[in-house]
Amino acid sequence: MNRKAAPEQILIHAPFGRDGALIREVLAWADLQGEVCPSLPHLETRILEGAAAAIIAEEALRPDAVKGLTETLSAQPPWSDFPLLIMTSDANASGGSRGRLRLIEPLGNVTLIERPLRTATLVSAIRSALRARRYQYQIRDYIDQRERDAKELQRVNSELEQFAYSASHDLQEPARMMSLYSQLLRRDYAGKLDATAEDYIRIVGEGAVRMGALVNDLLLYTRSAVDGPVSEAPVDANRALEVALANLHAAIERTGASIECGSLPNVRVHEAHLQQLFQNLIGNALKYSQKHQPRVQIRAERVDGEASWIFSVADNGIGIDPRYAEHIFGIFKRLHASSEYSGTGIGLAICRKIVERYGGRIWVESEVGKGATFFFSIPDMPVLAARQA
Ligand code: ADP
């Protein structure tokens, strides 16, 4: 079926007498396209091929025929509510017709037209069925367009990520070369150049190191959230936290931080992803501490009405101005110069990408000078976002 077509045919099935031919004539007189169908299976085929509405004589609706028609109509796409006009001799459902009317109930969008048929009544009923059908076509086109847009967006995203991946991969080598050769220059020409030249070489070397770090982080970002499938068996978040804390051991020792952990649940995510979330968030809690000893609390709780676990990592550090609460999750977004606090601004972007892959979300609540609490949610049954890299 041509998805763009908006068929206007009105199918007619009235097997006894001259009703079928007469109705077609009336429709033609009203500039409407009628098509007589010799049998109900034929009419069903035409519905599947695309039609706007159907007029059926009540006496053609035997139980087995209604079953077939019901099946055909229920196989229609969700936007479709196919209009059926049934010619009946007894619209009040008295006598023998009551059983038949009960029979047609499952057919859905049914209008009864009482016999003897009056031209004006028939044409007006058909016109209103056509109007309803046109709205359905509009919904269909809207849905189609949304699907096409979503596919296009996914394609563009995937191309961009592929580009970022290749670019960051290919830029690693030149960054390494610049760093290496500026070191060689400093070593081999030590004392042979004036102070300004040495200063320039130092700046080039530092730039190369920083560029290498950025490129490396971009590579990490494009790779994050795509490492392998989610295990069917839930992962113990306590274990993931232990590994993250072991990796942060040196920073914890150096800062003398106190770490408090509540009991954490099992969740259905890739263990490496959970570790990375903890590591980035706790790493930041240690880094963005005030001059005093960092205190970090890690908890998880269920919130009423949400089928997900909400994890939190709270610190007593420098805090964040709430105006930047969204901004800091962007790639390379930082609130401080690297001379003040080291880093490239990729950690929280990676956290957001991971969490969103599982259908969760991440956010921060904070006030400047009063510490920050980062929250992220993990749904019980994560629906994986399509892989894009
Ligand atoms: P990076 O730490 O490399 O700058 P992130 O993406 O991890 O990158 O963090 C982005 C920015 O968010 C940081 O530069 C910092 O300004 C702010 N930030 C992150 N975590 C905290 C925290 N726990 N307390 C205060 N500020 C934070």
Boltz pocket constraint, residues with backbone or C-beta under 6 A from the ligand:
constraints:
  - pocket:
      binder: B
      contacts: [[A, 280], [A, 281], [A, 284], [A, 285], [A, 288], [A, 315], [A, 317], [A, 318], [A, 319], [A, 320], [A, 328], [A, 330], [A, 333], [A, 334], [A, 335], [A, 336], [A, 342], [A, 343], [A, 344], [A, 345], [A, 346], [A, 347], [A, 348], [A, 349], [A, 372]]
      max_distance: 6.0
